[in-house]
Amino acid sequence: MFMPRTFWITLFIAFANSLSFTILIPILYLYGKQFGLSDFQTSLLFAAYAGAQFISTPIIGKLSDRFGRKPLLIISLAGTVVANFMAGTASSAALLFFARFLDGITGGNVSVAQAIVSDVTPSELRAKAFGLFGAVTFGLGFIVGPILSLGAQQYSLGAGFLSSSAIALVALILVLVALPETLQAKAAKAEKWWDIGLGNLITGLAIPRVGILLAINFLIGATFTIFTFAFQPYFIHVLKQDQESLTLLFAGFGLISVAMQSKGIGFLAQRMSLVKILFLGLLIRSLTFLLMPNFPNIAYFIGVTVVFAMFNALVQPMITTLISLNSKPDVQGTAMGLNASYLNVSNAFGPMVAGAIIDRENPITYHYPFYLAGILTFSVLVFAFSKRQQYTPAQKVS
């Protein structure tokens, strides 16, 4: 069975949007340093964006169930265009923080795009659809984005933000001219302001079969972003590598993710349940976190991170698919928005924890976030395994 045409249009738009994000990943840490920020203050750049998205994403998801996917996607992408232009031309740290907050508060485009995929994809193709979605947005995006970032860095770090703004503008134009509306049954109008999505941040955890997945994904995200923030200073200060090597390594992660999410998930899904694939990804992620800082050698580090990238690519597509399969058709946007929101707020906590642990005057502290992330990820695996009967969709739990 072939994927609908709208799926491919959405995938292309999501890819363009992904590029606008992945261009920034290799440069945000050093861009903050350019404004004289400490490691902890730089972590707050990540937290400001993620915290704003925590508030806005469920609202955007809820409104997309009420007014349609297309108008909310337009608003969200427009916010990225403006915010990243402001960041790229910022003259002070305060303006940079405001731009990151603005990008976060108008965020939510990924959850809306995921809702479109749910709208147009039959349930039997949902795992494959979200595997492809992850391969293109988070896999291919991590290949092309860092390469474009490397080119932009030849001019300045700010040029990376300007490039991000331009690419988001391309995605916005594609939405305007090529994307049809996919919402068939609109949700009822909210009677109270609390009902526009903010209340769902609390009540969402009580949604049968979905709430437990939201909690698991929050824990997954919090442990993962401890690693993602600590990764850059460790690579630069402990392994003594430069920014170009870091950017190329991100591109390598993307290449591995594309292979795993486009081919590996389909292969594993024929042999294992979705839940078991999730467990496998979390197990290898926890082990590789613990192994990474044991030897400060670049060859060793790359070898471990290759294994990490392979199995890490399984985690988010499985969570997204399980949430989609456990959600009713008229609340797909709400469920995806809640999922993105809890993941975003977890992204706020992780960098702050890592930034607080790290002390540049004491290099051994660059190792600690990896160990903490590994221990906590294994704890999440144990929790997810113990609760598996609450979210396993229409299949035998084993």
N, C-alpha and C positions, 0 to 999 in steps of 0.2 A: 504494500500500500504506500502511495506517494504522499509526501507532505503537501498541504495546500499552498497555493501561490502566496497568500498573505503571510504564511510562516516565513518564507524566504525573504520577503520584503522586510518583515520585522527583524529577522536575523541580521540583515545588512545594516539596518538602522541601529540595532543594538551594537553591532561591531564598530560603527563609526563613533557611537557614544562611548564605547569601551576604550577606544583609542584616546579620546579626550581625557580619560582617567589614567590610563597606564603610562601616558607620556609623563605624568607628574610624579609617579612613584619613585623613580630613581633620583629625582632632583629636590623633592620637598624638604628632606632632611638638611641638605646643604644650602638650600635657599633660605631656610630659617636661620642657619648659621651666618649667612651673609648679612642678616639684620642684627647680628650680635646676640642671638638667643642661645641659652644654655640647652643641654640635652633635654632637661625636663620641660623647659619652655617650648622647645621644638615639638615635644610630644603633645603639647596642648594644641598645636596646629591640627594634628590628627583628631584630637578630642573635640575641638570646636566644630569641625565638619561632621564628625560622627554623631555628636550629641544633637546637633540641629536636625540631622536626618532622622534620628530617633523620634523626634516630635512630628516632623512633617510627613514621613513616609506612610504611616497608617492613614493620615488624613487624605493624602493623594490617592492611596489605594481605595479608600472608601468612596471618595468623590468620583473615581473612575468607574465604580459600580453604579453610581447614580447618573453621571453626566456623559459617560463614555470614555473610552481609552484615549482617543486621539487628542481631545482638548487638553487633558491633563499631561499627556506626553509633550505637547507643544509648550505648555507653561514650564515644565520641568527643564526641558532642553534650553529654553530661552534663559532661564536662570543660570545655567552652566555657562552659556556664552558670555553673559554680562559679568559674572563673578570671576571667571578666569581672566578676562580682559583686565579687570580691576587688579587682580593679583599680579599679573605680568607687568603692570605699570605702577605698582605700589611704591610709594616713597617712604613708607614707614612700616614698622612692625604692626602698629595698630590697624592700618589699612589692610595689611595682609591678613590679619586675624578676621577682620570684618568680611573680606572677600571669601575666606574659607567658610565662615558662618553662612553667608548668603548662598554659596554653592550648596551647602548642606540643607538649608531650609527650603530651597526650591528643588531639592533632589527627589528621588523616587522613580526616576525613569526606568531603572532596571526592573522594579517590581511591576510597573505598568506593562512593560514589554513581556514579562513573564506571564502576566494575566492574559495578554493577547495570545500568547502561545497556548495557554490553557483553553481559551475561547475556541481556537480553530483546530486543535489537535485532538483526535479520538483518544480515549483513555488507554487503548492498547498500544498506542504509539507515544505515550507521554514520556516514558523513560528515555526512549530514543531521542525525542524532541528536545528534552532538557539536557541530554548528553551533548547533542549538537550545539545547543544554545551556549552551554558552558565551554565547549571546545572553541567556538568562534569568539565569544565575548571575553572569556577569561583565559583562554588558551592562545588563540591567534592574536588576540589583543595584546597579550603579554610578549608576543614576538615582535609585532610591528610597532607597538607603542614605544618600547624602549629604544628601538632603532631610530625612530623619528625623534625621540628625545635626545639621542646622541647627536643627531644632526643639529638640533636646535641649540644644544649646549655649546656648539662652536661659536655661537654669537653671544649668548648669555643664558643664565638660568631662567631669567624672566621670559626669554623667548619660548621656553617650554610651555609656560602658561598661555602665551599668546597663540601658540600652535594648537593647544588644547581648545581654546575658545573658537578658533577657526574651524576645527573639525566638528565640534558640537554644533556649529552653525550649519555645516553640511548635513548633519543628521536631522536638524530642525527643518531644513528645506525639504528633505526626503519625506518627512512626516507630512508636511503640508501638501505635497504634490502627488505622493504615491501610496500612502497608507489609507486603506478604507477603515471605517468604524467597524469593530467586531463585536461590540456588546449587543446582545440580542434582547435580554430581559433586564431592564433597569431596576435597581433597588429602590425601595421606598424613600421618600424625602425624609431627611432627619428632622425630628420635631424639636430637638434641643441642640444647642451648640456642642454639648458633650458628645452627642451622637454622630458627629462628623468624623469620628475616628479616634479621638483622644481617649474616650472611654474604653475603646477596644484594647488599649495598651494594658489594661488591667483585666477586663473581661475576656480578652483573647486567650488568656491562659486557661480559661475554663471551657473553651470550645472542645467538644468531644473529639478525640483522636488527633486534633491539630494542636491544642494547647501544649501537650507534652513535647511535641516536635519543636514548638517555638522555644520552650525552655531548654531543650537539648541544643538547639542551634545557637542560642545565646551563650551557653557555656562553651560550645565549640569555638565561637567567634572570639570570646574573651581570651581563651588560652592561645588561640592562633595569633592574635594581634600582639600578644606579649613577644612572640617570636619575630613577627614582621617588623616591629620597630627596632628591636635589639639587633636584628640581622645586619642592618646597614652600618652602624658604628663598629660592630665586631669585625665586619669585613674590611673596613677602612683602617681602623686603629689597631686591631690585633693582628690581622692577616697582612696588613700593610699593602693593601691593594688600592687602586685609584678608582675614580668615578666612572671612567670608561669601562673598566673590567666589571664593575658592579652592574652597569647598564646591560652589558652583554650577557651577564649571568641571568638577569631577569628575562632577557630574550630567550635564553636556553630553557628556562623554566616554562615559558610559554609554548615552546616547540614540543616539549615533553607532554604538557597538558593537552595540546591539540591531539596528539597521537592517542593518549589514554581516553580522552572524552569522546573522540570520534570513532575509535575502533575498540578500545579496551573495554568500555562500559558495555557495549553490545555483546562482546565476547563473554564477559563475566556474567551478564544478565541471563544468558542462555544456560548457565551452569550453577548460578547461585541466586538466592533471593536478593531483593533490593536491600533489605535490612542487613544481610550478611556482608554485602559489598560495603555498606556504610561501616560496619564493625571492622572490616579489614583495613579500610582507609584510616580509621582512627588509631588502630593498633600500630600500623607502620609509622604513622605520623608521630605518635608518642615516643616510639623507640628511636627514630631518627633525631628528634629534638634532643634526647638524652645523649646521643652519640656525637652530635655536631661539634661541641666545644672541647672534646676530650684531647685533641691534638691540634695545636695552632699551626696547621700545615695546609696550604692552599689545595694541594692535590687530594688530600684526605677529605677536606671540607667539601670540595666539589663532588667527590664520589658519594658521600653521604647525602648531599642535597639532591643528587640525581634520583636516588631511591626515594627520597622524600617527595620530590615533585611528581613522580609516577603515581604514587598512592594517594597523595594529597588531592590530586585531580578528581578522585572518586567522591569525595565527601560532600561538597555542596550540591552537585547534581542529584545525589541520592536524597538529601534532605528536601530539596525543592520538589522532586518527584513525589516523595511520600506525602508532603503537605498538599500537593495538587490532587493526588488520588484520594486523600481523606477529606477534601473540601467539596461542598456542594457547588454546582455550576454558577449560581447567582452570587456567590461570595468569593470567587476566585481572586478578584482584585483585592478584596479586603484581606484575605489570607496571605497573599503574596506581599502586600504592603506591611502587614504585621511581621511577617518573616524577615523582610528587609529591615524593618525598624528595630527589632530585637537584635539582629545581627549588627546594625549600625551602632547601637548603644554599647554593645560589647566591644566594638572597635574603639570606643572612647576610653573604656577602662584599661584595655591591654597596653596601649602606648604609655599611659600615665604610670602604670605599675612598673613597666620596664624602665621608663625614664627616671623614676624615683630610685630604682635599684642601682642603676649605673652611676659610677663615680669615675670621671675621667682621670683623676689623680691616682686611682687604684685600678689598674687594668684588669685584675682578676675579676672585678665586678661585671665585666662584659660577658662573662660566662654564665652568670647566675640566671638571667632570664630564660636561657635555653633549658636549664635543669627544671626551673619552675614550670615552664610551658609543657615539658615532657611529663612531669608528675601529674599536673592538672589534667592534661589530655587523657592520660590513662584513667584517671578518676571519672572523667566524662564517659569514657567507653564503658566502664563498669556500671555507671548509672543508666546509660542508654540500653545496655544489655538487660538490666534488671526490669526495665519498663517496656520491653519490646512488645509484650502482648497488648499494650494500650494503643499502638500505632501501626502495627503490621497490617497492611491492606489485603483482605480477602485471600489470604494464603496461609498455609500451615506454619506456625511458629516453631522453629526447631533450634 
